[in-house]
């Protein structure tokens, strides 16, 4: 476009009053003819011409000529950089036109910003949710993200009520998809296309018309299934940690390991909602015995059958006799040494996998506790048993006798205490050695076992002295049993001892009267004196103790 030399002011005489008013136009104004010649311009136009290459104006000349041929004003976008919007106004009878130029940079920037913001909003929606949706007033999907959701295509969801896809289509759950007030976060369970379920976190707002009437809702959903599963796993882990800390602390604080087992089974039973439980301990022969019990009882036959299966499997999950059983084997140093069994009513349902995980964790610790119980019992057994004969020792016998005589049921029944001492035992040791003496003591202990009942107490008091408490027995039977022991030992004596010093046994029998109130010490003292009377009378015989003051006369030998 050629640059004219005449300013807009010099052409004032040729312009109408309306044209002259463009002098103060804030943008650029040029007066050009059909051939692109500039007949006038204002200060803004000078800046445009100064910053635009001449070749960039060639398309503008073509646009001006086409506008003059058509007649009438037009709005064109001139292909400049940046683009310029031009309002072309033809001047009637002059074959010229006014060009009012305005840069489009602001509009372009605003348009680009709007496009960018829309894309940014779309991206934010996509990354912050699994799908976006909109429903009508009836809760029917009218829009779903193009990618669909949870295996459903968008087409499979559109036109259907959201309530159809809810696991619990209650009014409360369905209300989320046609809410009349904003909802920031709510969990709903939604059916997947494959038949599974998903926990969705929903945020929604109502859609209102101009009158403020709710016409539907729109919102976004995010699949929180994995998050909720992780939360539940963490909650279960915290529960197990607290439970195990409680059990370990209880087992540590309990002096008696057996009480620690009881505390453990009660704690885990409450934690998993069991009705009853037991800790079983494996015997040497592979059978099981109950070491601790909590809650309601279970039939022994059922419990025994379940325990038997633990010998070949690590766990038990069965329903027997209207109860659901869950059991885990306990181990110590890699070997099974028992089991933890829990049960509850069949109506309460089987134990879940989280429940079984807790039971397994506790069973791992109980293996050590059961081993401690066995070790503790071994120590107690050693402290109560004579190592040579396997009979009770003095302390254990006196403690048990005192316990029994302190029981009303035992105190109200007759009994008898037999005190025994081997005659010429020292001479046997001196002549044949201590090994022969040990054999004689062991043989005599076996005679006592064979001539007493399981309810009786048999002990070696020390050296060659023995004692027997015969429970709930009258004087006649007590004498019969005592003489049977005397005869049995008489059969043994020819094989041990010597002709000069034959080995025999002297016995003193003290009868216990019902409700006599006699103490164990007094009873033993009477029997001991009777035994010495037998020795003084020639050894190898039975003597009855003098009667307790309230018993009346004693039996004579």
C-alpha positions as CSV (number, residue, x, y, z in Angstrom):
1,X,0.0,0.0,0.0
2,X,1.4,3.4,-1.0
3,X,2.0,6.0,1.7
4,X,0.0,9.2,1.1
5,X,1.6,12.6,2.0
6,X,-1.5,14.4,2.9
7,X,-2.5,14.1,6.5
8,X,-6.1,13.5,7.6
9,X,-6.2,17.1,8.6
10,X,-5.5,18.3,5.1
11,X,-8.4,16.3,3.8
12,X,-10.8,17.8,6.2
13,X,-12.5,19.9,3.5
14,X,-13.2,16.7,1.6
15,X,-14.7,14.9,4.6
16,X,-18.1,15.2,6.1
17,X,-18.6,16.1,9.7
18,X,-19.0,12.3,10.5
19,X,-15.8,11.4,8.8
20,X,-14.0,14.2,10.6
21,X,-15.1,12.8,13.9
22,X,-12.8,9.8,13.4
23,X,-9.8,12.0,14.1
24,X,-10.2,11.2,17.8
25,X,-10.8,7.4,17.3
26,X,-8.6,5.6,19.8
27,X,-7.5,3.0,17.3
28,X,-5.8,3.4,13.9
29,X,-7.8,5.1,11.0
30,X,-6.7,5.2,7.4
31,X,-8.4,6.8,4.3
32,X,-7.5,4.7,1.3
33,X,-8.6,4.5,-2.3
34,X,-9.3,1.5,-4.6
35,X,-5.6,1.2,-5.4
36,X,-4.5,1.2,-1.8
37,X,-3.3,4.7,-1.8
38,X,-3.4,6.4,1.6
39,X,-5.3,9.6,1.5
40,X,-5.1,10.3,5.2
41,X,-4.3,8.7,8.5
42,X,-4.3,9.4,12.2
43,X,-1.4,8.9,14.7
44,X,-2.5,5.4,15.6
45,X,-2.3,4.4,11.9
46,X,1.3,5.7,11.6
47,X,2.3,3.2,14.3
48,X,0.7,0.3,12.5
49,X,2.3,1.3,9.1
50,X,5.7,1.7,10.8
51,X,5.7,-1.7,12.4
52,X,4.2,-3.7,9.5
53,X,6.3,-4.8,6.4
54,X,4.9,-3.4,3.1
55,X,4.4,-6.9,1.6
56,X,2.0,-7.7,4.5
57,X,-0.4,-5.0,3.1
58,X,-0.9,-6.6,-0.3
59,X,-3.8,-8.8,0.9
60,X,-5.3,-5.8,2.6
61,X,-5.5,-3.9,-0.8
62,X,-7.4,-6.9,-2.3
63,X,-9.8,-6.9,0.6
64,X,-10.5,-3.2,0.2
65,X,-11.1,-3.5,-3.5
66,X,-13.5,-6.4,-3.0
67,X,-15.4,-4.5,-0.4
68,X,-15.8,-1.4,-2.7
69,X,-17.1,-3.7,-5.4
70,X,-19.7,-5.2,-3.1
71,X,-20.7,-2.0,-1.6
72,X,-21.6,-1.6,2.0
73,X,-19.5,-1.7,5.1
74,X,-17.7,-4.9,6.2
75,X,-15.7,-6.3,9.0
76,X,-12.6,-8.1,8.0
77,X,-9.7,-9.8,9.8
78,X,-6.5,-8.6,8.2
79,X,-3.8,-11.3,8.0
80,X,-1.2,-9.4,10.0
81,X,0.8,-10.5,13.0
82,X,-0.8,-10.2,15.4
83,X,-4.2,-10.4,13.5
84,X,-6.0,-7.0,13.1
85,X,-9.7,-6.6,12.9
86,X,-10.7,-3.9,10.3
87,X,-14.0,-2.2,9.9
88,X,-14.2,-1.0,6.3
89,X,-16.6,1.9,5.7
90,X,-16.9,3.0,2.0
91,X,-17.2,6.7,1.2
92,X,-20.1,7.2,-1.3
93,X,-19.0,8.9,-4.6
94,X,-15.3,9.0,-3.7
95,X,-14.3,5.4,-4.6
96,X,-12.4,5.3,-1.2
97,X,-12.9,3.8,2.2
98,X,-12.1,4.4,5.8
99,X,-10.3,1.6,7.6
100,X,-10.8,1.4,11.4
101,X,-8.1,-1.0,12.7
102,X,-8.0,-2.8,16.1
103,X,-5.6,-5.5,17.2
104,X,-7.1,-8.8,18.2
105,X,-4.4,-9.8,20.7
106,X,-6.6,-9.3,23.7
107,X,-9.6,-11.2,22.3
108,X,-7.2,-13.9,21.0
109,X,-5.6,-14.2,24.4
110,X,-9.0,-14.3,26.1
111,X,-10.2,-17.0,23.7
112,X,-7.0,-19.0,24.1
113,X,-7.2,-18.6,27.9
114,X,-10.8,-19.8,27.8
115,X,-10.0,-22.8,25.7
116,X,-7.0,-23.6,27.9
117,X,-9.0,-23.2,31.1
118,X,-11.7,-25.6,29.7
119,X,-9.0,-28.1,28.8
120,X,-7.5,-27.7,32.3
121,X,-10.8,-28.1,33.9
122,X,-11.5,-31.2,31.9
123,X,-8.1,-32.6,32.8
124,X,-8.6,-31.9,36.5
125,X,-12.0,-33.6,36.4
126,X,-10.5,-36.7,34.7
127,X,-7.5,-37.1,37.1
128,X,-9.6,-36.3,40.2
129,X,-12.4,-38.8,39.4
130,X,-13.1,-42.0,37.5
131,X,-16.1,-40.6,35.8
132,X,-18.3,-37.5,35.7
133,X,-22.1,-37.7,35.3
134,X,-25.3,-35.8,35.2
135,X,-28.9,-37.0,35.9
136,X,-32.3,-35.6,35.4
137,X,-35.0,-35.1,38.1
138,X,-35.8,-38.8,38.1
139,X,-32.1,-39.8,38.7
140,X,-31.7,-41.0,35.1
141,X,-28.2,-40.6,33.6
142,X,-28.3,-38.0,30.9
143,X,-24.5,-37.6,30.7
144,X,-21.6,-39.9,31.6
145,X,-17.9,-39.4,30.8
146,X,-17.1,-40.8,27.4
147,X,-14.9,-43.5,28.9
148,X,-17.7,-44.9,30.9
149,X,-17.2,-46.4,34.4
150,X,-16.4,-49.6,36.2
151,X,-16.6,-51.7,33.0
152,X,-19.8,-50.1,31.8
153,X,-19.7,-48.1,28.6
154,X,-21.2,-44.6,28.6
155,X,-24.0,-45.9,26.3
156,X,-24.8,-48.7,28.8
157,X,-25.3,-46.1,31.6
158,X,-27.2,-43.4,29.7
159,X,-30.9,-43.5,29.9
160,X,-30.9,-45.7,33.0
161,X,-31.6,-44.8,36.6
162,X,-28.6,-44.7,38.8
163,X,-30.5,-46.7,41.4
164,X,-30.3,-49.8,39.1
165,X,-26.6,-49.9,39.6
166,X,-26.5,-49.6,43.4
167,X,-25.7,-52.6,45.6
168,X,-28.0,-51.1,48.2
169,X,-30.7,-49.2,46.2
170,X,-32.2,-47.6,49.3
171,X,-33.7,-44.1,49.2
172,X,-30.6,-42.8,51.0
173,X,-28.1,-44.2,48.6
174,X,-30.1,-43.3,45.5
175,X,-30.6,-39.8,46.8
176,X,-27.0,-39.1,46.0
177,X,-27.7,-39.1,42.3
178,X,-30.6,-36.7,42.4
179,X,-29.5,-34.6,45.4
180,X,-31.1,-31.2,46.1
181,X,-28.1,-29.9,48.1
182,X,-24.4,-30.1,47.6
183,X,-22.7,-33.3,48.7
184,X,-18.9,-33.1,49.3
185,X,-18.1,-36.8,50.0
186,X,-20.3,-39.9,50.4
187,X,-19.5,-43.6,49.9
188,X,-21.9,-45.7,47.8
189,X,-21.5,-49.3,46.6
190,X,-21.9,-49.5,42.8
191,X,-22.2,-52.7,40.8
192,X,-19.4,-53.4,38.3
193,X,-20.1,-54.7,34.8
194,X,-18.4,-58.0,35.7
195,X,-20.8,-58.5,38.6
196,X,-18.4,-57.3,41.3
197,X,-18.8,-54.3,43.5
198,X,-16.9,-51.0,44.0
199,X,-17.0,-48.4,46.7
200,X,-17.4,-45.0,45.0
201,X,-16.7,-41.7,46.7
202,X,-19.4,-39.3,45.3
203,X,-19.3,-35.5,45.2
204,X,-22.4,-33.9,43.7
205,X,-24.4,-30.6,43.3
206,X,-28.0,-30.1,42.2
207,X,-28.9,-28.6,38.8
208,X,-31.3,-25.7,39.2
209,X,-33.4,-23.9,36.5
210,X,-34.0,-20.2,36.4
211,X,-36.8,-20.5,38.9
212,X,-34.5,-22.4,41.3
213,X,-36.3,-25.7,40.8
214,X,-34.0,-28.8,41.0
215,X,-34.0,-30.5,37.6
216,X,-31.3,-33.1,38.3
217,X,-27.8,-33.3,39.6
218,X,-24.3,-33.6,38.4
219,X,-21.1,-34.8,40.0
220,X,-18.0,-36.9,39.9
221,X,-17.3,-40.4,41.3
222,X,-14.0,-41.9,42.3
223,X,-13.3,-45.6,42.8
224,X,-12.3,-46.0,46.5
225,X,-12.5,-49.8,46.6
226,X,-8.7,-50.3,46.9
227,X,-8.5,-47.4,49.4
228,X,-11.2,-48.9,51.6
229,X,-9.7,-52.4,51.4
230,X,-6.3,-50.9,52.5
231,X,-8.0,-49.0,55.3
232,X,-9.7,-52.2,56.5
233,X,-6.4,-54.1,56.3
234,X,-4.6,-51.4,58.3
235,X,-7.4,-51.4,60.9
236,X,-7.2,-55.2,61.2
237,X,-3.4,-54.9,61.5
238,X,-3.8,-52.4,64.3
239,X,-6.3,-54.6,66.0
240,X,-3.9,-57.6,65.7
241,X,-1.1,-55.5,67.0
242,X,-3.1,-54.3,70.0
243,X,-4.4,-57.8,70.7
244,X,-1.0,-59.4,70.4
245,X,0.5,-56.7,72.7
246,X,-2.2,-57.4,75.3
247,X,-1.7,-61.2,75.0
248,X,2.1,-60.9,75.2
249,X,1.9,-58.6,78.2
250,X,-0.6,-60.9,79.9
251,X,1.6,-63.9,79.3
252,X,4.6,-62.0,80.6
253,X,2.9,-60.8,83.7
254,X,1.3,-64.1,84.6
255,X,3.5,-66.2,86.9
256,X,1.6,-69.4,86.1
257,X,1.8,-70.2,82.3
258,X,-1.6,-72.0,82.4
259,X,-3.3,-68.8,83.4
260,X,-1.6,-67.1,80.6
261,X,-3.2,-69.6,78.2
262,X,-6.6,-68.8,79.6
263,X,-6.1,-65.1,79.2
264,X,-5.0,-65.6,75.6
265,X,-7.9,-67.7,74.5
266,X,-10.4,-65.3,76.1
267,X,-8.8,-62.2,74.5
268,X,-8.8,-63.7,71.0
269,X,-12.3,-65.1,71.5
270,X,-13.7,-61.7,72.3
271,X,-11.7,-60.1,69.4
272,X,-13.2,-62.5,66.7
273,X,-16.7,-62.7,68.2
274,X,-16.5,-66.3,69.3
275,X,-18.8,-68.0,71.8
276,X,-16.1,-70.2,73.3
277,X,-12.6,-71.4,72.9
278,X,-9.9,-73.7,74.1
279,X,-6.2,-74.2,74.0
280,X,-5.3,-77.9,73.3
281,X,-2.0,-79.4,74.2
282,X,-0.6,-82.3,72.3
283,X,0.5,-85.4,74.4
284,X,3.5,-87.5,73.7
285,X,1.2,-90.2,72.1
286,X,-0.3,-87.6,69.7
287,X,-3.6,-87.2,71.4
288,X,-4.8,-83.8,72.7
289,X,-5.7,-82.6,76.1
290,X,-7.4,-79.4,77.1
291,X,-5.0,-76.9,78.6
292,X,-7.3,-73.9,78.9
293,X,-11.0,-73.1,78.3
294,X,-13.0,-69.9,77.8
295,X,-16.7,-69.3,77.2
296,X,-19.4,-71.8,76.3
297,X,-18.5,-75.5,76.2
298,X,-18.3,-77.6,73.1
299,X,-19.1,-81.3,72.9
300,X,-15.9,-83.2,73.8
301,X,-16.4,-85.6,70.9
302,X,-16.6,-82.7,68.4
303,X,-13.7,-81.0,69.9
304,X,-11.6,-84.1,69.9
305,X,-12.4,-84.8,66.3
306,X,-11.4,-81.3,65.3
307,X,-8.2,-81.6,67.3
308,X,-7.4,-84.9,65.7
309,X,-7.5,-83.2,62.3
310,X,-4.9,-80.7,63.5
311,X,-2.4,-83.5,63.6
312,X,-2.3,-83.6,59.8
313,X,-3.4,-80.1,58.9
314,X,-2.4,-76.6,60.0
315,X,-6.0,-75.4,60.5
316,X,-9.6,-76.4,61.0
317,X,-12.6,-74.8,59.4
318,X,-15.7,-76.9,59.9
319,X,-19.3,-76.9,61.1
320,X,-20.2,-79.5,63.7
321,X,-23.2,-79.9,66.0
322,X,-24.6,-76.5,65.1
323,X,-21.3,-74.7,65.7
324,X,-18.7,-73.2,63.4
325,X,-15.2,-74.2,64.4
326,X,-11.9,-72.5,63.5
327,X,-8.6,-73.9,64.7
328,X,-5.0,-73.3,64.1
329,X,-2.1,-75.5,65.1
330,X,0.4,-74.1,67.6
331,X,4.1,-74.8,67.0
332,X,7.3,-74.7,69.0
333,X,10.7,-75.0,67.2
334,X,8.9,-76.2,64.1
335,X,6.9,-79.0,65.7
336,X,3.2,-78.9,66.4
337,X,2.6,-79.0,70.1
338,X,-1.1,-78.1,70.3
339,X,-3.9,-76.0,68.9
340,X,-6.0,-72.9,69.4
341,X,-9.7,-73.7,68.8
342,X,-12.6,-71.1,68.7
343,X,-16.3,-71.8,68.0
344,X,-19.6,-70.0,67.8
345,X,-23.2,-70.7,66.9
346,X,-23.7,-71.7,63.2
347,X,-26.3,-68.9,63.0
348,X,-23.5,-66.3,63.6
349,X,-21.7,-67.5,60.5
350,X,-18.3,-69.0,59.8
351,X,-15.2,-67.2,60.8
352,X,-14.0,-64.7,58.2
353,X,-10.5,-64.5,56.8
354,X,-9.6,-61.5,58.9
355,X,-10.8,-63.5,62.0
356,X,-8.7,-66.4,61.0
357,X,-5.7,-64.2,60.5
358,X,-6.0,-63.0,64.1
359,X,-6.4,-66.6,65.3
360,X,-3.3,-67.6,63.3
361,X,-1.2,-64.8,64.8
362,X,-2.2,-65.7,68.4
363,X,-1.6,-69.4,67.7
364,X,2.0,-68.5,66.7
365,X,2.6,-67.1,70.2
366,X,0.7,-69.8,72.0
367,X,3.1,-72.4,70.7
368,X,5.8,-70.9,73.0
369,X,3.3,-70.5,75.9
370,X,2.3,-74.2,75.6
371,X,6.0,-75.2,75.7
372,X,6.4,-73.0,78.8
373,X,3.4,-74.7,80.4
374,X,5.0,-78.1,79.7
375,X,8.3,-77.0,81.0
376,X,6.7,-75.5,84.1
377,X,4.9,-78.7,84.8
378,X,8.1,-80.7,84.4
379,X,9.7,-78.5,87.0
380,X,6.8,-78.8,89.3
381,X,6.7,-82.5,88.8
382,X,10.4,-82.8,89.6
383,X,9.8,-80.7,92.8
384,X,7.0,-83.0,93.9
385,X,8.2,-86.5,92.8
386,X,10.9,-88.7,94.3
387,X,13.3,-89.2,91.3
388,X,14.3,-92.8,92.3
389,X,10.8,-94.3,92.8
390,X,8.5,-91.9,90.9
391,X,6.3,-91.6,94.0
392,X,5.4,-88.3,95.6
393,X,8.0,-86.8,97.9
394,X,7.5,-85.7,101.5
395,X,6.5,-82.1,100.8
396,X,4.1,-82.9,98.0
397,X,2.4,-85.7,100.1
398,X,1.9,-83.5,103.1
399,X,0.6,-80.6,101.0
400,X,-1.9,-82.8,99.2
401,X,-3.0,-84.5,102.4
402,X,-3.6,-81.2,104.1
403,X,-5.6,-80.0,101.0
404,X,-7.8,-83.1,101.1
405,X,-8.4,-83.1,104.8
406,X,-9.3,-79.4,104.5
407,X,-12.1,-80.4,102.0
408,X,-15.5,-80.9,103.6
409,X,-16.2,-83.9,101.4
410,X,-13.0,-85.7,102.4
411,X,-13.2,-84.7,106.0
412,X,-16.7,-86.2,106.4
413,X,-15.5,-89.7,105.2
414,X,-13.3,-92.3,107.0
415,X,-9.8,-92.9,105.8
416,X,-6.5,-94.5,106.9
417,X,-2.8,-93.6,106.9
418,X,-0.2,-96.3,106.6
419,X,3.4,-95.6,107.6
420,X,6.0,-98.1,106.3
421,X,9.7,-98.6,107.0
422,X,12.0,-101.3,105.5
423,X,13.8,-103.4,108.1
424,X,17.5,-104.1,107.8
425,X,17.8,-101.7,104.8
426,X,21.1,-100.3,106.0
427,X,22.7,-103.7,106.2
428,X,21.6,-104.4,102.6
429,X,23.4,-101.2,101.5
430,X,26.5,-102.1,103.4
431,X,26.7,-105.6,102.2
432,X,25.5,-105.4,98.6
433,X,26.0,-101.8,97.8
434,X,23.7,-98.9,97.1
435,X,22.6,-100.2,93.7
436,X,21.0,-103.2,95.5
437,X,19.3,-100.9,97.9
438,X,18.0,-98.7,95.1
439,X,16.5,-101.8,93.4
440,X,14.8,-102.8,96.7
441,X,13.3,-99.4,97.1
442,X,12.0,-99.4,93.5
443,X,10.6,-102.9,93.9
444,X,8.8,-101.8,97.1
445,X,7.4,-98.7,95.4
446,X,5.9,-100.9,92.6
447,X,4.3,-103.1,95.3
448,X,2.7,-100.0,96.8
449,X,1.3,-98.9,93.4
450,X,-0.1,-102.4,92.7
451,X,-2.0,-102.5,96.0
452,X,-3.5,-98.9,96.1
453,X,-6.1,-97.1,94.1
454,X,-5.7,-94.0,91.9
455,X,-7.5,-91.9,94.5
456,X,-4.9,-92.9,97.2
457,X,-1.7,-91.0,97.9
458,X,1.6,-92.9,97.9
459,X,4.9,-91.3,98.8
460,X,8.5,-91.9,99.7
461,X,9.2,-89.8,102.8
462,X,13.0,-90.3,102.5
463,X,15.5,-93.1,102.9
464,X,13.6,-96.3,103.4
465,X,10.4,-94.7,104.8
466,X,7.1,-94.7,102.8
467,X,3.6,-93.5,103.5
468,X,0.1,-94.3,102.0
469,X,-3.1,-92.3,102.4
470,X,-6.1,-94.5,101.7
471,X,-9.1,-92.3,100.7
472,X,-12.7,-93.0,101.8
473,X,-12.0,-96.4,103.4
474,X,-13.2,-98.1,106.6
475,X,-11.0,-99.8,109.2
476,X,-11.7,-103.4,108.0
477,X,-10.8,-102.7,104.4
478,X,-7.8,-100.6,105.5
479,X,-6.4,-103.6,107.4
480,X,-7.0,-105.9,104.5
481,X,-5.1,-103.7,102.1
482,X,-2.3,-103.2,104.6
483,X,-1.8,-106.9,105.1
484,X,-1.9,-107.5,101.3
485,X,1.1,-105.1,101.1
486,X,2.8,-107.0,103.9
487,X,2.3,-110.4,102.1
488,X,3.5,-109.0,98.7
489,X,6.7,-107.8,100.2
490,X,7.1,-111.1,101.9
491,X,7.3,-112.8,98.5
492,X,10.0,-110.3,97.5
493,X,12.3,-110.7,100.6
494,X,13.9,-114.1,99.7
495,X,15.5,-112.5,96.7
496,X,17.0,-109.6,98.6
497,X,18.8,-109.1,101.8
498,X,20.6,-111.9,103.7
499,X,19.7,-114.7,106.1
500,X,21.3,-112.9,109.0
501,X,19.6,-109.6,108.1
502,X,16.4,-110.4,106.2
503,X,14.7,-107.4,104.5
504,X,11.2,-106.9,105.7
505,X,8.7,-104.1,106.3
506,X,7.2,-102.7,109.5
507,X,3.9,-100.8,109.2
508,X,1.8,-98.6,111.4
509,X,-1.8,-97.9,110.5
510,X,-3.7,-94.8,111.8
511,X,-7.4,-94.7,111.2
512,X,-9.0,-91.3,110.4
513,X,-12.5,-90.7,111.8
514,X,-15.1,-88.6,109.9
515,X,-15.2,-85.0,111.0
516,X,-12.6,-85.7,113.7
517,X,-10.8,-82.5,113.0
518,X,-7.4,-84.2,113.2
519,X,-4.6,-82.4,111.5
520,X,-2.3,-84.1,109.0
521,X,0.6,-83.7,111.3
522,X,-1.2,-85.4,114.2
523,X,-2.3,-88.2,111.9
524,X,1.2,-88.9,110.6
525,X,2.6,-88.8,114.1
526,X,0.1,-91.5,115.3
527,X,1.0,-93.7,112.3
528,X,4.7,-93.2,112.8
529,X,4.5,-94.3,116.4
530,X,2.6,-97.4,115.5
531,X,5.3,-98.3,112.9
532,X,8.0,-98.0,115.6
533,X,5.8,-100.3,117.8
534,X,5.9,-102.9,115.0
535,X,9.7,-102.7,114.9
536,X,10.0,-103.1,118.6
537,X,7.6,-106.1,118.5
538,X,10.0,-108.0,116.1
539,X,9.7,-106.2,112.7
540,X,8.0,-107.3,109.6
541,X,4.5,-106.8,111.0
542,X,1.5,-104.4,111.2
543,X,0.5,-102.4,114.2
544,X,-2.5,-100.0,114.7
545,X,-2.0,-96.6,116.1
546,X,-3.7,-95.4,119.2
547,X,-7.0,-93.9,118.6
548,X,-7.4,-90.1,118.1
549,X,-9.1,-88.7,121.3
550,X,-12.5,-88.4,119.5
551,X,-12.3,-91.7,117.7
552,X,-12.9,-94.1,120.6
553,X,-10.8,-97.3,120.8
554,X,-8.3,-98.2,118.2
555,X,-8.1,-101.6,116.6
556,X,-5.7,-104.0,118.2
557,X,-3.0,-105.7,116.2
